[in-house]
Amino acid sequence: MSAAQPIPARHKNVNRAEVCDQNFIEFVQGWSGSPQRAPRGDESVLPGSLCSAQDFLELFESQLVSRHLDLMARVLRVKNKVFYTIGSSGHEGNAMVARLTRHTDPAFLHYRSGAFMAERFRKLPGMDPIMDSALSFAASMDDPASGGRHKVWGSKPLWVIPQTSTIASHLPKALGTAVAIEQARRIGHELPVPADSIAICSFGDASANHATAQTAFNAAQWTAYQKLPAPVLFVCEDNGIGISVKTPNDWIHASFSVRRDLDYFRADGLDLANGYEQVARAVHHCRTTRRPTFLHLRTTRIMGHAGTDFEIEWRSFEELMAVEASDPLLRSAAIALESGLYTRESLLAKYEDTRRKCFAAAEEADRRPKLDRLEDVIAPLAPYSPHKVAAEAQRADHAERRLTAFGGEEKLPERQPPRHLAIQINNALHDLFCKYPEALLFGEDVAQKGGVYTVTKGLHKAFRNARVFNTLLDETMILGLAQGYANMGMLPIPEIQYLAYFHNACDQIRGEAASLQFFSNDQYRNPMLVRIAGLGYQRGFGGHFHNDNSITALRDIPGLVVGCPSRGDDAATMLRTLAALAKVDGRVCVFLEPIALYMTKDLYEPGDGQWLTSYPPPEQAMPLGEGRIYGEGANDLLIFTYGNGVPMSLRAAREIEKRHGWKVRTVDLRWLVPLNEAFIAEQARSARRILVVDEGRHSAGVGEGVITAIVEAGLGATPLRRVVGADTYTPLAGAAFLVLPGDADIVAMAAELV
């Protein structure tokens, strides 16, 4: 049976939300069928349906809650009591996915998931889907999902990880979470969810075309092709349109039903009685086979994309009428009446009672406090517990595991002669793996090969494939995997092979990983330590992609921590602190490794060995924000720098001292995000002249932040110059050194300060 056509709108300019609301009322009032005997709770709601009466009653209630939250939002938005009008109307069939999965199945949801959430709220006693949702709509501080920072579908006890911009950016981390659920067993890690959990990820048909979505689908297939479990349920809620751009007819089916190793199921999300069995089959398949599963859920979209979308301006009246006639709530009303579970009067009473509850909750939410202080807004963004971080970084209770990993007492790295940067990073990674059994290192070429610069050499042999492994060549998925492992309580250490490759996947950190603490009010965290090889001056293997000197894409990501060592001992102590920041405060950390310094041994003269360092014992760590000072007390000239700029500045300082008789102090910032502005000002306060040596580009580089810190500290009168790279991509071969600053440029700029 199909729902009858709704009564036509009297005028084309009528508010379409009001039309849909009235359609439901008039459909119920006008229903003239003959009801059957009302089924008992465990009986089929309609002949031939696997959806029981109890299932249907609760699903229908969830649909009504979702619909009235949408209607409430449209009414109260114009009164500034609600701040979000992207609704779920037409997608209420996703309540079936919530009912047929568990509240411990991590869920990454599309923004049209009101009914899913209303249904999942049933999984735990004492939770209120209407009030909790109303608080989120009202941006109240009492919102249990985000604390008033954004309208998000999220819940810590219900394992719904908040999403802020779901144009497919959440698919990689959903797959990563599914992979992590299975990876835990292989490394003996205790999961925060049951071992047979699946990851649920919903999105629209338009979003399925996004490159980030295709990345996740491809990686899921790549994983399944190798017989590796990846229990992710991709739920494509196909309403046939993206804002105003129509999806080609049957595109999703044609595109996804034939993909190898992505198991396809189709379900009718407009009809609870018919769609229930189909959804159940997809969920059961995903959970039992542990394979990536694609559930194509038929939906529609009524009331437009959002409250500001006046569809009548770009969509024909006849088409709007046809769409509104497909409203799934009309079909649910027909089932309710035909089965005898409701009478017309009782159903309308239920409908109006749900409306009343939603509006009452919204009015109450409007009276609750809002965020009105900056410190409250940013409180969850970048938590930092310095004493706990220091204690964790200096914790060294893994002596026995170190002996096994390094091959005995005499082979411990602190007992070896001074070594260059790459070896000391390698030693520090071995140490971290001994300290944290939940640590995983992965990326392109990192396992048997040991990375293109052999920085991870030996880790695969020592800790085996369950903890050190190669991935497909896809930086977006590498960072998606990292978020998945973090969700499941592990310590991911992904490698991005070159800094230029990070830009392909930047949003996985900017929009997803680094934003999670903020938009979940610090209930969810993405602890990770991302290793990125980069910066310039690499000889014999140049060009832009291997000599990317710009870290601008990292500098403006809120909450991110970026450390950049220039020497081996600093690398080891910095890695310990970055890992501790991830473990203690859940921070997203980046360890930026200067490629050109990996194998550097000498500083002033060939063979002097002055850039080799001893390995610091495991109880030593570098405090966040602490710089290294060379020539402390020298005030004639102060040089601020980092990375490759440190040895360059030290060589230049020797020449400057010869030429001008100045005493030169060189400061290695070491921590680039956030910059330690107090430390910078403290160093600058006693200096007679200041040079900022920034190997990045002229625009938007670290140097700009250093100069700003100096000026804002009231020290702008101190003679100051900047030595910086040109605003250009890096060319190949020797031409690269025309665009990057060098020793001679530093000496020449110092002469201008005479």
N, C-alpha and C positions, 0 to 999 in steps of 0.2 A: 504494500500500500504506500502511496506517496502522499505528502501533505497537499492539501488543497491550495489553490492560488490565494494569496492574501488579497484583501480588499484594496483596490487601487487608491493611491494617494489622490486627494482632491485637487492638489495644485503642485506643479513641478518645483516651486520654490520652498516647499515645506521642509523643515529640518528632517533629514533622513533618519536621525536617531529617534525622533518622535514617530516617524512613519513605522520603523521596525518595532518600536514599543507597541504602537496601536495595532499593528498587524497581528501580533501575538494575542492581544486581548480579543480582537474581533474574530480571529480564527477559533479561539476556544469558545467564545460566545456562540459562534455560528456552527459549531460542530454538531452534526445530526446523526452520527453513526450509532450502531448498537454495541454497547460494551459487552465484553465477555465476563465470565466469572473472574474475579480478581485472583491472580495466582498467589500461592503462598511464597514466602521468601526465597526458597530454594528452587521453585518451579520456574520454567522458562517464561520470560515476559511475553513472548509471542510464539506461536507454534513454529518449530524449526530453528529457533534462536538459542544459542548457548548462553545468552545474557539472562541471568535469573532476575526475578522480581526485585530482590534485595539489591543486586548490582544496579539494576536500572534506576531504582528510586534514589539511590545515593549519587549515581552519576548525573541524573537529571537535576538533583539539588545543586550539585557542583556547577552544572551548566547555568542554572538560574543565578547563582551567586556571581559567577563571572559576568553574565550579561548585565546584571544590575550594577555591578561596579563600573562597567563601561558607561551605562546610562547616567549614573551618578556623576562620573567624571565630566561628562559633557555639560551637565547642568551647572555644576559647581566651579568648573574652570572659569567661567565668565565672572564669577564672584571672587576669584583669586583664593579660593579655598582648596583647590586641587591644581596640580601643576603638571599633569601628564594625561594625554588623551589618546595615545596609541592603544587601541583596544584589542580585545580578543574575540569580538563578535564574528561568528562564522567559523571559528576555530575550536569551538567548545568540545568537539570530539576528542581533543587531546586528553580529556579527562580519562579516557579509556586506557591510555598509556600509563597514567599515574596509578590507576586502580590495579593494573596487571603487573606492575613492577613493585619494588620494595622501597621504603623510605631510606634504606641504606645503599641503594643504587645511586651513585653520584649522578646528578642531573645538571646539564648545561642547556639552558632553555632559551628559546626564541621569545621575543617580547610579547607574542600573542598567546601567552601560557596561563591566563587567568584560571581557566577550568582545570588545567593540570594541577596548579597550586592548590586550588580549593579542594580537589580530590586527595592530593597527597597530605593535606592537613589532617585527614581522617586517620592517618597511619599512627599518630601518637595522640594519646588522650590529653585533654585540657588545652588544646590549641584552637585559636579562633581565626579562621581564614578571612573573615570580613574585617575585623578590627585591625589585624596585622596589615592587611592590604591597604586599608584606609589610611593608616599611619604613613605608609610608604607614599601613597598618592599625595598626601598633604605635606610631605617633606618634614615630618615631625622628628624631633630628636629621639622620640620614643619608638621610632620605626625599628623593629628588631632585625631587619635585614641590613640596612645601611646607616642607621642612625641619622637619617634625614639628609644624606648627601646626594641621593639620586633615587628615582623610582626604579627599583630593580626587583625582579623575582628572585628571592633568595631566602635561605633558612639554614642556619647551622645545624639544628637538630634533625632537619629533614634532608640533609645532604644535597641541598640545591645551592650550587656555587654561583654567586651573583655575577651576572653579565651586564655590561654597560652599553656596548655597541655590538649587536649580534649580527652584523653583516658578514657572517661566516668566520669571524675571527676566533670564535670559540671552538671550532671543529678540531683543529690540531690538538688542543689540550684535552679535549674529550677523548680522542683516540689515545693520546698519551696516558691518560688515566686508565683506560682499559688495558693497555699494555703493562702499565705499572702493577695493576692488580695481579696479573699473571707473573710478572717479574719477581714479586715479593717472595713467592714460593721458592724460586730458584736461588735466592740469596739468603733464605731463612729469616726474612723480615716479617714482623708481625703487623698485619694490616689494621687500619682503623675501621674497616668494613668487613663483612663476611667474605670468605675466599671465593665464593661463587657469584659475587656481585657482578653487575654489568654497568657500563657507563651509558647514559642516555644523553642524546644530543639532538635538539630540535631546531629547525630552521625553515625558511620559506623556499618556494620554488625559484624565486628570483635569486636568492642568495646562493643557491646551488651552483650558479654559474661563476661565482667569484673564484679568483685564483686560489685564495686561501682554502676554500671548500674543496676545490679540485686537488690541492695538495694533500688534504686529509684523506680523501677517497683513494687517491693513488697510493698513499702510504699504507692505508688499510689493506688494499689489495696486495701490495708488495709484501706486507707482513704475512698475510694469509697464504700467499703463494708459496712461502717458505715453511708452511705448516706451523707457524708461530701463533699462539692464541692471541686474539685481540677482540674481546667481547664488548664491542661498542654497538649500540643500537642507534643508527642514524635515522631520525624521524623527519622526513621531508613533508611539511604541511603545505600541500599544493593547493593554493587558492586561485591560481591562474593569472596572477598579476603582481607586479612589483611597483608600488606607488601608482603610476599610471601606465606603465609599460606592460603589455600583455605577454605572458609566456606563450610561445607557439603551442598550438593544440597538441596535447599528448606528448609534449617534449620530455617531461621527466620520465615517463614510462619508456619512451624510445631510447633515451640516453642511458638509463640505469638498469633496465631489466636484463640487459645483455652483457653486463660487465662481469668479467671473470673474477672470482674470489671476493665478490661483494654480493651477498645473498639477498635477493630482492623479494619483498612481500608487498602486496597491495591491499589497502583497507579503506572502507568507506567511513570517513569521519563525520559524515552528515547523518548517519543513521546508527544509533546505538545498538539496536537489535541485530542489524546486519553486520556492523563493523567489529563487534566485540570478538567474535571467534577469530577473525583475521588478525587483529592486533595480538590476541593471545598466542597465536601460532608464531608470530614474529618474535615475541618476547621469549617464548619457550625455546625457539631455535637458537637465539642468541645466547641464552643462558646455558643451554646444554651442549652446544657445539663449540662455544667460545670463539665463534667466527664473527667478523664484521658483518652486520646485517643492516639492510636498507629497507625501512618501512615507508612506503609511499602512501601517505594519508590524505585522502581527498577532503578538502575543506572549501570554504568560500570566504569572501570578505565583504561584510556588510558594514554600513556606517562609515565607509571610506578608510583611508590609511590612518588618519588621525582627525582630531576635531577641526583642524584647519583645512582639511581636504574637502572642498565642495565639489563632489563628483559630478553634479549636474552641469558644471561648467565645461567638462571635457568628455562626459559619458552620456549617451542618449538616454532619454527617459525610459524607453522601452527596455533597454539593457539593464538599467537600475532596477526596474520592476522585476525582471527575470532573476537577477541576483538575489533580491530580497525574498523572492518566492522560494529560494533554495535554503533559506535560514534553517539550520539544524534544530533550532528550538521548536520550530513548527512541526518537524518530524517527531521530535521527542514528545511534544504535546499530543500528537496523534496517537503515538504508542501508549501514552499514559491513559488517554481516554478510551481507546479501543480495548485495551487489556483490562479495563475496569479498576486500575489502580487509583485513578482520580476520577471524580465527577467534574463537570464544568465549573461548578461552584467552588469545589475544594481546590481545584487547580488554580483558579483565579485568586482565591484567598492566599494560596501558597506564593503565587507570583507577587502579589502586593505586599505580603509579609516580608518577603526577601527584599523588595524595594525599600520598605520601611527600615529594615535592619541596616542596609547599606548606607542610606542617607543618615541615619542616626549615628552610625560609626564615623561617617565622614565629618559630621558636625562636631562630634567629640574629638576627633583627630585634629580638627582645625583649632580647637582650644588648647591643645597640647603645645609645649614649648618648641620653638624652632631654633635652628643654629643661628646665633647672633654674635658670636665671637670668633675671630680668626683662629685663635689657638684651639678652639673646639673643632673647627672645620678640619684642620690639618693634623689633629692629634693622632689618628691611626695611620697616617701616611708613611712615616719613617720612624717607627719606634726605635729607641736606642737606650740600652741599659749598660752603660760603660763598665761598671764593676763586674757585672755578670759576664759580659763579653770578654773582658780581660781574663777573668778566671777560667772561662771556657777555652780561650785561645792558649792559655799557659798550661792547661791541664795536660799532663803527660803520664797517663796510667796505662800505656800500651807498650811497655818495654818488651814483653815477651813476643808480641806480634812483630815488633820492629826487628828483633833479632832474627826471626824467621824470614821476614821479607828481605832484609839486607844481607843475610847470609852469615850472621855471627857478629860477635862483639867488635872484632878488629875491622870489620867492613862497614860499621856504622858511618854515615856520612860525616858526622862531626869529628871523626878520627882521621879523615882523609885530608890531603893537601888542599889548598885553595883551588876552587874551580870556577868556571865561567857560568853565566846566567842560565843557560839551557840545562846544564847538569843539576844546578841547585833547584830549579823549578821541578825537575824530574824527581829529585830526592824528596822535596817537600810534598809532592803528590803521593809518593810511596808512603810517606809519614801520615798523610791525611787518610789514606786508605786503611792503614793500620789502626788509626784512632777511631774512624767511623765505619763500622761494618756495613752501614746502610748507604755508603757513598758509591756512586756510579759515575763512570767517565765514558763519554760516547761522543761520536762525531764522525767526520769523514777521515778515513785512513789512520785513526788513532790506535787501533788494536795491534795486529801483528807487525805492521810497518812502524808503529810508534810515532805517527805523525810525519808530515812532510819535512820537519826539522828535527825529528827523532826526540822531541821533548817528552813524549810519553813512552819512550822505549822501555821495555821490560815490565810495564804495568800489566799487560795482558798475560804475560807468562806467570807473573806473581799472583794475580788475582782472578785469572781465568775469564772466560767469555761472559759469564753471568754478570760481571761487574764492569768489565772494560770491553766495549764492542763498537764495531763500525755501524754506521747508519747509512740510509740512502742519501744521495747527494741532494739535500733539500734543507736549507737553513731554517725555513719556517717550521718544518716538522721537527727538526732537532730541538728548537726552543719549545715547541708544543709538547714533545716528549718530556722535556725538563719540567714543565708545569705539571704534567701528569704524575711524574715521580714525586714531585714536591707535594702534590695533593695527597698522596698515599704515604707520606711521612718519611720519604727517603731524602738523601742529600745529592741532588744531581749536579754533576760538574760537566756540562756540555762544552764542546770546543767548536768555535766558529773559526774556520781555517784561516781566513783573512778578514781584516776589518771591513774592506769593501763589500764582502759578502753579507755582513750584518745588515746592510741597508735593504737587502731583499726581504728581510724578515723582521724589520724593526718593530712593527706593530705588535708582535708577540711579546715584546718587552714593554713598549710604550703603552699600548692600549689594553694589554691583558695582564701580564705577570706583575708589573709594577703598580698597577691600579687596584689589585685585588684587596689589599689591606685597607685601602682608602674606602672603596665602595662596599666592603663588608664590615666596616667598623672594627677592623682588626680581628674578626672572627675566623677568617680564612687567610692563609699566608702561602706565599710561593718561595720558600727558601731555596736559593740556588746560587751557584758560583759559576758564572759563565766565563770561560777562558777565550780571549780573542787575540790572535796574533795580528800585529799591525804596525802602524807608523812607517816612516820613510827610511831612506838611506840604505836600502837593501841593494847591494851591488851584484851584478851578474844575473839578476832575476827581477827586473824592474817593471816599469809600467804602472799605470794607475791601480790596477787590481792588487798588486803586490807591494805598492808603496803608497797606500792611502794614509795621508797625514792628518785627516780631519776627524775629530771626535765630536763634532757639533751634534750629531744625531744622538749621542749619548748624554751630552751635557744638560739638555733641557727636559730629561725624563724625571718627573717628580719622584722622590723617594729612592732613586737608584744610588748605589755606591760604586764608584770607579776608582780603582787603585792602579798605579802604573809604576813598576819598579825599574830602576836603571841598572841594578847590580844584583848578584845572586843571593847575598845574605838578606837584603831587603825583600827579595821575592819570597823567600821562605817565611819570614816573620809576617809579611803582609798576607800571604795565603792563609796562615793560621787565623789571623784576625777576620778575614773575609768569611772563612768557614764558620767561625764563631758567631759572626753577625747573622749569618743565615740560620744557624741552629738556635740561637737564643732569641733573636728578634724577628726572625722570619724574613730577613732582608733579601732583596734581589741584588746580587753583587756581580760586578764585572772586573776581571783581572786582565788588564791590557798589557800584552807582552811585546816589547819592542824587538821586532825580528832582527834588526841590524845589530843588536847587542847580544843576541843569543850566544854567539861564539866568540865575542870580543874578549881578548885576554890583556891587551896592552892599553895604556892610557897616553903616555907622552911619547915614548919611543918604541919601535918594534923590539919585542923581547923583554920589555920591562915588567910584564906580568902584573901591572898595578891595577888592572880591572878584574882580577881574580879575587874571590873572597872565600873565607872559611864558612862552613855550614854551621848555622846557629843551633844549639841543642834544642830539643823539642819544647822545652818550657819557656822559651823566649818568643815574644810576639810584639808586633808593632801597633801601638795605639792608633785608632782611627784619627786621621787628621794630622798626625805628627810628621813633620818634615825632617830632612837630614841637612845639617849645616856643615859646610866646608869653610874653614878659615874664620871660625867664630871670633867675634870681636873686631874684625876688620870692617871699617866704616867708610873708607874712601869711595868704594863702589860696591853695590849690592846687586847680585844677579839672581833673579828668580827663574827657575826652569824646571824641566821634568824630562823623563825618558832619554832619548838620544841627546837632548840638549845638555844633559849633565856632564858627560865627558867632554863635549865640545866646549862648554863654558869653563870647565877646569883648565883645559888647554889654553883657551883664550885668556883666562885670568892670569896665567903665568906670563904670557906675552904682554898683557896690559901692565902688569907689575914692572916688567922690564922697561917698557917705554915711558911710563908716566910716574913710576915710583909709588903707585897707589897700593894700598892693602885691599885685597878683594875678598868679599864674602860671597860664596855661592850657596844658594838654597835649593835643594831638590824638594819640590812640593810633595811628591810621591802620591798624594791623594788628590785626584782631579775633580771628583764629584762626591760629596759637596766640597767646595774649596774651604779651607780653614781660614776664614777672613780675619779672625782675631790673631792667628799666628802670622799671617802676612803683614798685618798692620804693626804687630810687635817687632818684626824684623825690619820693616821699613822705617820705623820711627827714628832709629839712630843713624840711618844711612845719609851720606852727603849726596850721593847720586844713585840712581836705580836704573838697571836694565832688566827688561823682561824678555827672555829668550823662549820663544814659542815656536816649535817646529810645525805647528798647525798652520792653517791659512790665515790671511790677514783679517778676514771677516769671521766673526762668531767663534773665535778660538779661545783657548784657555787664557791667553794673555789678556783678553778683554776683561775677564773676571778678576784677574790679579790687579789690573790697573783700577778697576772700579772699587775694589776693596781698599786700595791705597787712598784713592781720592775721597771715598766716603768716610775714611778715618781722619780726614782733615789734613792729609799729608800731600796734597796736590801741588804744593809749592816746591817740593823737592824735585830737582832736575831729573827727568824721566824719559827714557826712550824704549822703543820696542824693536826687537829683531824677530822677524816673523816670515813665514812662507808666503808665496804669492797666491792670489786668488785664481788658481788654475788647477786643472787635473795634472797629475804627474806624468811626464813623458818617459819614454824608454831611454835606456843607456845613460851616457854622461849628461844628457840634457836634463835629467832629473835634478841634478845638483845646481842647476840654474834657478830652480823654483823653490828649493829648500834652503833655509839659512845654514851657514857654515861657520867654522872657526873665524875666518877672516872677516865675515860680516859682523861678528860680535866685537872684534878688535876695532873695526872701523867705526861702529856706532859708539863705542866708548870714547873714541877721539872727539866725537861731536859734543860730548859732555865736558870736555876740557874747558 
